[in-house]
Amino acid sequence: MTPPPVRLTRPWPEDAEDMAAALADWQVVRWLTTLPWPYGTQDARDFIAVAGLEEHAIRQGGRLVGMVEAGRQFGIWIAPDRQGQGIGRRAGVLALSRLFRSGARTVQAHCLLGNHRSARLLDWLGFVPQGRVVLTSRPLGSEVEADRLVLDRATFHRRHAIALDTPRLRIEPMAPSDLPALHAIVTRPDVARMLQRYRPDMTPEEVAPLLSQAAMRLAVRRDGRAIGSVALLEGPVPRISYFLDPDHAGQGFGQEMVAAVFAELVARLDPPQMLADVFLDNAPSRKILKNLGFRRLEDADLPTLGRDGPARAAQYRWTPGLLG
């Protein structure tokens, strides 16, 4: 199922009217313990002025349709006219992806008893009940019972790893069964020379740990068989890396797979920049990056086990302000 087109940003001053309109609905506010009732435009302005970095505006087509908090606590609300469309699920995954990448190990949430919609969302995200607590509800003007729930990073990543369908491809985490196909690709001389860490004579046992060293390694499948891979390499600035079976070159698969993964990484992680290294004689890869808005920074000689010695390569950088 394709997720709804949702993005997260900071809440902006011009969002105050949309926020107040959504929170004029008692069926939204009654489940939120800290909001005043009735909720007006000035309340929205006051909140936006002090909103923390962990509080994200949920947008569709530029319009604020909810808020999600992912810091020490997780909380979310969706405008009444946008509920039931999967927006909460998508926004939750995006916000929690950013939280856990920042180094957080766990996050907790509270769900008031009777809030069945929120309970279903928290369960889907992977939160586990840890007992009951009593909270003070500002809109209700009374104490209320709530379930306390906790989500850990490992559970979240296991449940919500990147899995994408493009018009021709399935992209999902690499499985052990993908190793033979990926080994055959990276040890082809014409592929190994475009990468840094692979030699044509490497065995599957030598290739396997190299593939798994990435922070995230996705297999790209066509008709059930791995034909390439896209990876995220961690560092002070995240790097994107990829390769494609040359037998599938020249058909747009490289652009299709890298564009899909890149868009999901940007949506989930909101990186201030991203890097990629490409050998200068790899024209198809350089074109892919250019089409995605990457810009060439500087050239340097990079080592590669697939050649007799270092080869000239370009470093490419993407930032949100750059256009393709």
TIROPA-124244 format. One record per residue (C-alpha): x, y, z; residue in three letters; residue number from 1. Coordinates in Angstrom, 2 decimals, padded with zeros to 5 digits, m for minus. Each point is the difference from the previous one (the first is absolute). Example, Ala and Ser with C-alpha at 12.3 -4.5 7.8 and 13.67 -1.06 7.14 Angstrom:
((012.30,m004.50,007.80),ALA,1)
((001.37,003.44,m000.66),SER,2)
// end
This chain:
((000.00,000.00,000.00),MET,1)
((001.41,003.39,m000.99),THR,2)
((000.16,002.34,003.02),PRO,3)
((m001.81,003.33,m000.22),PRO,4)
((002.14,002.95,m001.20),PRO,5)
((000.95,001.43,003.37),VAL,6)
((002.96,002.10,001.04),ARG,7)
((001.15,001.37,003.33),LEU,8)
((001.21,003.56,000.56),THR,9)
((000.15,002.53,002.78),ARG,10)
((m003.37,001.57,000.87),PRO,11)
((m000.14,003.46,m001.56),TRP,12)
((m001.77,003.16,001.24),PRO,13)
((m002.33,m000.16,m003.00),GLU,14)
((m001.21,m003.42,001.22),ASP,15)
((m001.87,001.51,002.95),ALA,16)
((m003.42,000.12,m001.67),GLU,17)
((000.19,m003.56,m001.33),ASP,18)
((001.15,m001.23,003.40),MET,19)
((m002.77,001.83,001.84),ALA,20)
((m002.62,m001.28,m002.45),ALA,21)
((001.09,m003.60,000.52),ALA,22)
((000.14,000.35,003.76),LEU,23)
((m003.45,001.59,000.16),ALA,24)
((m001.29,m003.59,m000.15),ASP,25)
((m000.68,m001.44,003.46),TRP,26)
((000.54,m003.56,m001.25),GLN,27)
((003.62,000.92,m000.71),VAL,28)
((000.75,002.10,003.08),VAL,29)
((m001.65,m002.29,002.56),ARG,30)
((002.82,m002.53,m000.44),TRP,31)
((002.81,002.58,000.38),LEU,32)
((000.79,000.76,003.61),THR,33)
((001.87,003.31,m000.23),THR,34)
((m002.18,002.15,m002.29),LEU,35)
((m002.44,002.69,001.16),PRO,36)
((m003.66,m000.24,m000.93),TRP,37)
((m001.36,001.66,m002.00),PRO,38)
((003.10,000.32,m002.18),TYR,39)
((000.40,003.20,m002.02),GLY,40)
((002.32,001.61,m002.50),THR,41)
((001.98,001.80,002.70),GLN,42)
((000.59,m003.32,001.74),ASP,43)
((001.42,m001.32,m003.27),ALA,44)
((002.22,003.04,m000.41),ARG,45)
((001.32,m000.40,003.53),ASP,46)
((000.79,m003.67,m000.58),PHE,47)
((001.75,000.61,m003.32),ILE,48)
((002.18,002.70,001.56),ALA,49)
((001.48,m002.44,002.53),VAL,50)
((m000.24,m003.36,m001.84),ALA,51)
((003.09,m002.13,000.52),GLY,52)
((002.09,m001.74,m002.62),LEU,53)
((m001.70,m003.30,000.84),GLU,54)
((m003.41,001.37,m001.04),GLU,55)
((m000.73,m000.40,m003.69),HIS,56)
((m002.77,001.42,m002.14),ALA,57)
((m001.61,m002.67,m002.18),ILE,58)
((m000.68,001.36,m003.48),ARG,59)
((m001.88,m001.06,m003.08),GLN,60)
((000.34,002.28,m002.99),GLY,61)
((001.40,002.73,002.22),GLY,62)
((m002.95,000.00,002.41),ARG,63)
((000.48,m000.88,003.66),LEU,64)
((m002.18,m003.05,000.69),VAL,65)
((001.35,m000.98,003.42),GLY,66)
((002.94,m000.01,002.37),MET,67)
((002.30,m002.77,001.20),VAL,68)
((002.41,000.17,002.93),GLU,69)
((002.91,m002.43,000.22),ALA,70)
((002.42,000.79,002.80),GLY,71)
((m000.12,m001.41,003.50),ARG,72)
((m003.70,m000.48,m000.70),GLN,73)
((m001.89,m000.97,m003.14),PHE,74)
((m003.30,001.67,m000.74),GLY,75)
((m002.06,000.72,m003.08),ILE,76)
((m003.24,001.56,m001.16),TRP,77)
((m001.55,000.14,m003.47),ILE,78)
((m002.59,002.50,m001.29),ALA,79)
((m003.51,m001.53,000.02),PRO,80)
((m000.43,000.19,m003.78),ASP,81)
((003.27,m001.89,m000.60),ARG,82)
((m000.45,m002.88,002.43),GLN,83)
((m000.30,m003.56,m001.24),GLY,84)
((002.36,000.53,m002.96),GLN,85)
((003.21,m001.42,001.43),GLY,86)
((001.47,003.44,000.68),ILE,87)
((000.65,m000.77,003.66),GLY,88)
((001.89,m003.19,m000.87),ARG,89)
((002.18,001.71,m002.56),ARG,90)
((000.70,003.02,002.21),ALA,91)
((000.82,m002.28,002.92),GLY,92)
((002.53,m001.97,m002.03),VAL,93)
((001.65,003.18,m001.30),LEU,94)
((000.25,001.64,003.43),ALA,95)
((001.23,m003.14,001.77),LEU,96)
((002.58,m000.65,m002.73),SER,97)
((001.52,003.40,000.74),ARG,98)
((m000.15,m000.55,003.76),LEU,99)
((001.76,m003.36,m000.05),PHE,100)
((002.63,001.16,m002.48),ARG,101)
((000.85,002.79,002.45),SER,102)
((001.13,m002.66,002.47),GLY,103)
((m003.11,m000.52,002.13),ALA,104)
((m000.43,m003.58,001.20),ARG,105)
((m003.60,000.13,001.22),THR,106)
((m003.03,002.28,m000.03),VAL,107)
((m003.16,m000.14,002.07),GLN,108)
((m003.60,000.97,m000.70),ALA,109)
((m003.25,000.29,001.93),HIS,110)
((m003.39,m001.05,m001.31),CYS,111)
((m003.12,001.00,001.89),LEU,112)
((m002.34,m002.88,000.68),LEU,113)
((m002.68,m000.09,m002.68),GLY,114)
((002.14,001.60,m002.71),ASN,115)
((m000.22,m003.03,m002.26),HIS,116)
((001.30,001.76,m003.11),ARG,117)
((003.20,001.05,001.75),SER,118)
((000.39,m003.44,001.59),ALA,119)
((m000.13,m001.65,m003.43),ARG,120)
((002.60,002.42,m001.38),LEU,121)
((002.39,m000.50,002.90),LEU,122)
((m000.32,m003.77,m000.27),ASP,123)
((000.72,000.16,m003.75),TRP,124)
((003.08,002.13,000.62),LEU,125)
((001.29,m002.59,002.47),GLY,126)
((m000.67,001.60,003.39),PHE,127)
((m000.42,m002.49,002.85),VAL,128)
((m002.23,000.67,003.07),PRO,129)
((001.90,000.44,003.25),GLN,130)
((m002.85,000.57,002.46),GLY,131)
((m002.47,002.72,000.90),ARG,132)
((000.52,003.54,001.24),VAL,133)
((m002.24,002.87,001.10),VAL,134)
((000.38,003.29,m001.90),LEU,135)
((m001.55,003.42,000.41),THR,136)
((m002.08,001.00,m003.03),SER,137)
((m000.20,003.72,m000.55),ARG,138)
((m002.91,m000.07,m002.48),PRO,139)
((m002.00,m002.44,002.17),LEU,140)
((000.93,001.79,003.20),GLY,141)
((000.51,m003.28,001.82),SER,142)
((002.33,m002.91,000.55),GLU,143)
((m000.13,m002.81,m002.57),VAL,144)
((001.43,m003.47,m000.32),GLU,145)
((002.39,m000.80,m002.81),ALA,146)
((002.10,m002.87,m001.24),ASP,147)
((003.74,000.65,000.06),ARG,148)
((001.78,m001.52,m003.02),LEU,149)
((003.64,m000.29,m001.07),VAL,150)
((001.65,m000.54,m003.40),LEU,151)
((003.67,m000.92,m000.40),ASP,152)
((002.20,000.69,m002.98),ARG,153)
((000.57,m003.63,m000.98),ALA,154)
((m003.74,m000.75,m000.09),THR,155)
((m000.68,003.07,m002.10),PHE,156)
((002.71,m000.77,m002.55),HIS,157)
((m001.13,m003.60,m000.24),ARG,158)
((m003.63,000.98,m000.62),ARG,159)
((000.51,003.04,m002.18),HIS,160)
((003.11,m000.59,m002.10),ALA,161)
((m000.15,001.65,m003.40),ILE,162)
((m002.00,m002.08,m002.47),ALA,163)
((m001.01,001.60,m003.30),LEU,164)
((m001.78,m000.97,m003.17),ASP,165)
((000.79,001.92,m003.19),THR,166)
((m001.68,m000.66,m003.36),PRO,167)
((002.47,m002.80,m000.76),ARG,168)
((001.90,m000.76,003.19),LEU,169)
((m000.34,m001.17,003.58),ARG,170)
((002.50,001.56,002.41),ILE,171)
((000.39,m001.37,003.53),GLU,172)
((002.66,m000.99,002.54),PRO,173)
((002.59,m002.41,m001.27),MET,174)
((m000.62,m003.63,001.00),ALA,175)
((002.56,m002.83,000.22),PRO,176)
((m001.58,m001.52,m003.10),SER,177)
((001.07,003.10,m001.98),ASP,178)
((003.71,m000.64,000.58),LEU,179)
((000.64,m002.25,m003.04),PRO,180)
((m001.54,002.50,m002.42),ALA,181)
((001.67,003.05,001.57),LEU,182)
((003.36,m001.79,000.21),HIS,183)
((m000.24,m000.81,m003.70),ALA,184)
((m000.63,003.67,m000.77),ILE,185)
((002.72,001.67,002.10),VAL,186)
((002.68,m002.46,m001.15),THR,187)
((m000.61,000.70,m003.66),ARG,188)
((003.11,001.90,m001.18),PRO,189)
((m002.07,002.77,m001.58),ASP,190)
((m001.86,000.53,003.31),VAL,191)
((002.90,m000.49,002.43),ALA,192)
((002.01,002.72,m001.75),ARG,193)
((m002.80,002.49,000.73),MET,194)
((m000.06,m000.90,003.71),LEU,195)
((002.70,000.29,002.64),GLN,196)
((m000.06,m003.15,002.11),ARG,197)
((m000.57,m002.91,m002.37),TYR,198)
((002.35,m002.12,m002.10),ARG,199)
((m001.05,m002.32,m002.84),PRO,200)
((001.58,m002.97,001.79),ASP,201)
((m001.87,000.44,003.30),MET,202)
((m001.96,m002.92,001.41),THR,203)
((m003.55,000.34,001.36),PRO,204)
((001.45,m000.34,003.50),GLU,205)
((002.23,003.01,m000.62),GLU,206)
((m002.77,002.08,m001.55),VAL,207)
((m002.66,m000.67,002.65),ALA,208)
((001.54,002.10,002.84),PRO,209)
((000.73,002.87,m002.37),LEU,210)
((m003.64,000.15,m001.07),LEU,211)
((m001.18,m000.08,003.62),SER,212)
((002.28,002.82,001.17),GLN,213)
((m002.39,002.65,m001.31),ALA,214)
((m002.34,001.67,002.47),ALA,215)
((m002.80,m001.13,m002.32),MET,216)
((000.28,m002.39,m002.94),ARG,217)
((m002.96,m000.44,m002.34),LEU,218)
((m000.33,m002.61,m002.70),ALA,219)
((m001.60,001.08,m003.27),VAL,220)
((m002.04,m002.82,m001.50),ARG,221)
((m001.60,m000.51,m003.37),ARG,222)
((m002.30,m002.99,m000.37),ASP,223)
((001.24,m001.26,003.37),GLY,224)
((003.73,000.05,m000.82),ARG,225)
((002.50,002.52,001.34),ALA,226)
((001.38,002.13,m002.82),ILE,227)
((001.68,002.69,002.09),GLY,228)
((000.24,001.72,003.34),SER,229)
((m000.27,003.42,001.62),VAL,230)
((001.70,000.70,003.33),ALA,231)
((000.27,002.78,002.56),LEU,232)
((003.51,000.40,001.40),LEU,233)
((000.17,001.73,003.37),GLU,234)
((002.45,002.75,000.88),GLY,235)
((000.01,003.67,000.96),PRO,236)
((m001.95,000.43,m003.26),VAL,237)
((m002.00,m002.98,m001.30),PRO,238)
((001.07,m001.42,m003.35),ARG,239)
((m002.07,m001.86,m002.54),ILE,240)
((001.56,m002.87,m001.94),SER,241)
((m001.44,m002.32,m002.63),TYR,242)
((000.72,m002.47,m002.77),PHE,243)
((m001.99,m001.69,m002.76),LEU,244)
((000.49,m003.18,m002.01),ASP,245)
((001.40,001.17,m003.36),PRO,246)
((m002.40,m002.42,m001.74),ASP,247)
((m002.76,002.38,001.12),HIS,248)
((001.81,003.21,m000.92),ALA,249)
((m001.36,002.45,m002.55),GLY,250)
((m003.64,m000.62,000.95),GLN,251)
((m000.45,002.65,002.70),GLY,252)
((000.17,m002.42,002.92),PHE,253)
((002.89,001.85,001.63),GLY,254)
((m001.87,003.29,000.07),GLN,255)
((m003.21,m001.71,001.11),GLU,256)
((001.55,m001.78,002.97),MET,257)
((002.28,002.79,001.22),VAL,258)
((m002.70,002.67,m000.32),ALA,259)
((m002.49,m002.07,001.99),ALA,260)
((002.40,m000.73,002.85),VAL,261)
((001.40,003.53,000.04),PHE,262)
((m003.48,001.52,000.30),ALA,263)
((m000.83,m002.33,002.90),GLU,264)
((003.27,000.79,001.79),LEU,265)
((m000.66,003.73,m000.29),VAL,266)
((m003.57,m000.42,001.26),ALA,267)
((001.02,m002.15,002.94),ARG,268)
((003.28,001.55,001.08),LEU,269)
((m000.25,003.64,m001.14),ASP,270)
((003.79,000.16,m000.55),PRO,271)
((001.51,003.49,m000.37),PRO,272)
((002.21,m001.49,m002.71),GLN,273)
((000.95,m003.30,m001.60),MET,274)
((003.16,m001.07,m001.82),LEU,275)
((000.95,m002.50,m002.70),ALA,276)
((003.32,m000.93,m001.60),ASP,277)
((000.12,m000.97,m003.68),VAL,278)
((002.96,m000.86,m002.22),PHE,279)
((000.25,002.44,m002.87),LEU,280)
((m000.30,m002.73,m002.63),ASP,281)
((m003.35,m001.12,001.44),ASN,282)
((m002.18,002.27,m002.13),ALA,283)
((m003.36,m001.75,000.71),PRO,284)
((000.45,000.39,003.76),SER,285)
((000.99,003.63,m000.32),ARG,286)
((m003.16,000.62,m002.04),LYS,287)
((m002.16,m001.64,002.67),ILE,288)
((001.40,002.30,002.67),LEU,289)
((m000.38,003.09,m002.15),LYS,290)
((m003.63,m000.84,m000.65),ASN,291)
((m000.60,m000.25,003.75),LEU,292)
((001.44,003.44,000.67),GLY,293)
((003.52,m000.98,001.10),PHE,294)
((002.76,002.41,m000.94),ARG,295)
((003.66,m000.78,m000.63),ARG,296)
((002.27,001.34,002.72),LEU,297)
((003.57,m001.09,m000.57),GLU,298)
((002.04,m002.75,m001.61),ASP,299)
((002.48,m002.30,001.70),ALA,300)
((001.78,m003.29,m000.56),ASP,301)
((m001.86,m002.79,001.80),LEU,302)
((001.30,m003.51,000.65),PRO,303)
((m001.85,m002.88,m001.62),THR,304)
((000.73,m003.71,000.21),LEU,305)
((m001.60,m000.47,m003.40),GLY,306)
((002.84,001.81,m001.83),ARG,307)
((003.76,m000.06,000.03),ASP,308)
((000.13,003.12,002.13),GLY,309)
((m001.89,003.15,001.07),PRO,310)
((m002.25,001.66,m002.56),ALA,311)
((m001.31,003.52,m000.39),ARG,312)
((m003.42,000.51,001.58),ALA,313)
((m002.39,002.86,000.71),ALA,314)
((m001.76,000.71,003.26),GLN,315)
((m003.61,001.05,m000.42),TYR,316)
((m002.12,001.76,002.61),ARG,317)
((m003.75,000.48,000.34),TRP,318)
((m001.61,002.62,002.23),THR,319)
((m003.73,000.80,000.22),PRO,320)
((000.47,003.36,m001.70),GLY,321)
((001.53,m001.48,m003.16),LEU,322)
((m002.17,m000.66,m003.00),LEU,323)
((000.44,m002.77,m002.52),GLY,324)
// end
